[in-house]
Amino acid sequence: MFDKYSIDGVYDEMFGADNQPRPHYRAVVDRLGELTLDDFAARRRIADITFRNQGITFTVYGDNRGVEKIFPFDLIPRLVPADEWDHIERGLTQRIHALNLFCQDIYHDQRILKDKVIPAELIYGAKSFRREMIGVDVPRNIYIHICGSDLIRGGDGKYYVLEDNGRTPSGVSYVLENRAVMKRVFPNMFGRYRVRAIEDYPFNLLQTLRHIAPLRSREPRIAVLTPGIYNSAYFEHSFLARQMGIELVEGQDLVVDGSFLYMRTTGGLRRVDVLYRRIDDDFLDPLCFRPDSMLGVPGLMNVYRTGNVALANAVGTGVSDDKAIYPFVPDMIKYYLGQDAILPNVPTYICAREADRQHVLANLDKLVVKSTNESGGYGMLMGHQAAQAERDAFAEKINADPRNFIAQPVIQLSQSPSLIEEPAGMHFDGRRVDLRPYILYGEKVIVMPGGLTRVALRKGSLVVNSSQGGGSKDTWVLEEDNA
Amino acid sequence: MISSPIVVNETNVRGERPMLARVADSVYWMSRYVERAEHIARMLVVSGNLLADAGDLAPELRDELWLSLLRVLRIPGEPTGEGPISGRVLRQLAFDRANPSSIFSCITRARENARAVREIISAEMWEQLNTLYWYIRVEDAEQKYEQQSDDFLRAIMNGSMLFQGLAEQTLPHDQRWLFTRLGKHFERADITSRILETRHALLGRITGSLEASVRTIHWMAVLRMCCSLEAYRRQFVADFDGDKVCAFVTLEQQHPRAIRFSLDRALESIASIRALLHPHAFDPAERVLGRLQATLEYADPAELFAPSFGAYMQQIQQAIGDAAIAVQQTYFLQ
């Protein structure tokens, strides 16, 4: 099965440089060796049909409206040994603390700006900075309740944080469904490991949401706010509402009356106390943000400011995961916590800085350039793969609006074996992966043991986003005594 | 974990969890569309078999029988497409995406509604409806239908039955179930009365030209379309008189396919919903249905046909329509 497998100087999750399986992967490799290609084909079919019939799909924008696709699922799990996970967990916990302190500071005293740790113009120039939130106290001073930080492993085998998602990170439903499907497809493999459970995530999420409910509510009513069934992540919104046993509401289901938020039920209006909103700030309240938004609730921000409804995440958290602010996160950690960052950032050039910009323009063929206002793999230049014309076009854009761009060296993401189906037949081949763990910040910080391992299914590709042809695989965080 | 006195279940005073108006609307339509798809499938199966059994019918009568299926679904005019009428009706009612009353459209809409509320229906219901959806959506579905239409249509009927059984057995009998049941029985009563109305008129017109044995075959087909042949046989052995058939399917109290049975269940559902949400209020849909129920309960079978059976059926359809509008206004448009 692994006959044609090559490592090519990239860090491989399964095999060491000596082409031998890493110790914690040995049982997986043994088990895979017992299976024939037909066995794999059969299991893959089961997995595909399961995903389709359960409607575990996402919607692709720019495609026909409402085209549902299965998020391609890769059968070979990605394993993270206990000591590596411990490091990641500590790093992420540290990071979410710093990001929250940063939001609290930015919307109140702005000490970090006054002390010139972060240039003030970077904040005031950020579209994600919400002036409406200045001086607003949020419940229990928590801004980012749910964070998804993207980690990658470089050629040196070290984990780096590529970006934080402190607004409405998605993907956690696939983590849970991937695990459920894996248990169905490879029940025996689990017997050989002690894999840390992730199934309590919805419960932990609900506790996190309850933690910020207005104190007067003895029985807080909590709902997930979705933009509706045409949103790419609708499956997840519905999934989480179901798992938590709470209502899934759309903007049209909600109404503000007095200074309270209500939902329209068959029996009349019922008050809502907490919204886990999966709608961007811009669309939350047409009276406050985009007036053309049909997705939100007119007057919601007023209710929010009076403290009669809690929102998770808070409004304005985008300022902390802005790509232009990202390079300063290690400084934030130092500033607020007095610690060095446990998980390093990827080195980043900030085009708003003149020297950085010159360097970026001179080295466009070696860098990845990202627009600070886009996500999901859109608005990106992979300099080493792009044609000269594309690079020229990007150089023009950078010069026109330097603040909008950052650049990073091309990181050779680690690879993990994927089952590849080609006309010539099926075989294992290395594909690049990243890892998005989910962090909850409620009464305490809980890092879900695992996360979404996204796979760039095209050979050699470094872009793992689902909108760009990425897939995912189950991620197993191992208990201490494995291997 | 959390020390504050927070109770897990959010309930109102009556212990009934509130339900979003939009969700109630979707659940109700999900159920109606599944039921409608099942009826369409059954009408097509029975019509195909009928023509095999009835032997040589006059070509105009053949066409009229097929056209009457469109009338049941309130589609006026000629069927779309080319070729013989039968093939056109079979296509228009099965896979025509432009026709809102095709099996394809009904299953698609049922599934769309279910997708919008899948967190509140049971996983089993969702998976069954989604499986049924993919059954008609796969690339060769239409081809399968052209080649083996009976198998295909029976799979739709069984899929609907399975879905309804799962709704019965996996969903708590709360508001969700009550609105599901309400939608199903409104649809069933309405479409059954339309089948009886159109067939009674058509067969009444031509009955003189048919031999008794052929007439029986036609009325047996009507009973099959209403899924009532066996129930009828046990009551009236070998007597397929048209009026008796119509009266049976209209007034029978214990047969789950009879109009009265469906209206009784619809009335029960609406009364339960009202009692949960507005125990002391007056519900317009309940009044409309209550009156209709009393009419059917105390009906003398003879009055069904005076002045005409068609008028009697239309009166039932009108009441169902009024009740459906009242439900919408009372519960869905909060």
Interface residues (C-beta under 8 A of the other chain):
Chain A: R52 N53 Q54 G55 Q207 R210 H211 A213 L215 R218 E219 P220 R221 I222 G228 I229 Y234 S238 F239 A241 R242 E247 L248 V249 E250 Q252 D253 M263 R264 T265 T266 G267 G268 L269 R270 E443
Chain B: M1 I2 S4 P5 I6 V7 N9 E10 T11 N12 P18 M19 L20 A21 R22 A24 E112 R115 A116 R118 E119 I120 A123 W126 E127 N130 T131 W134 Q175 I273 L276 L277 H278 Y331 F332 Q334
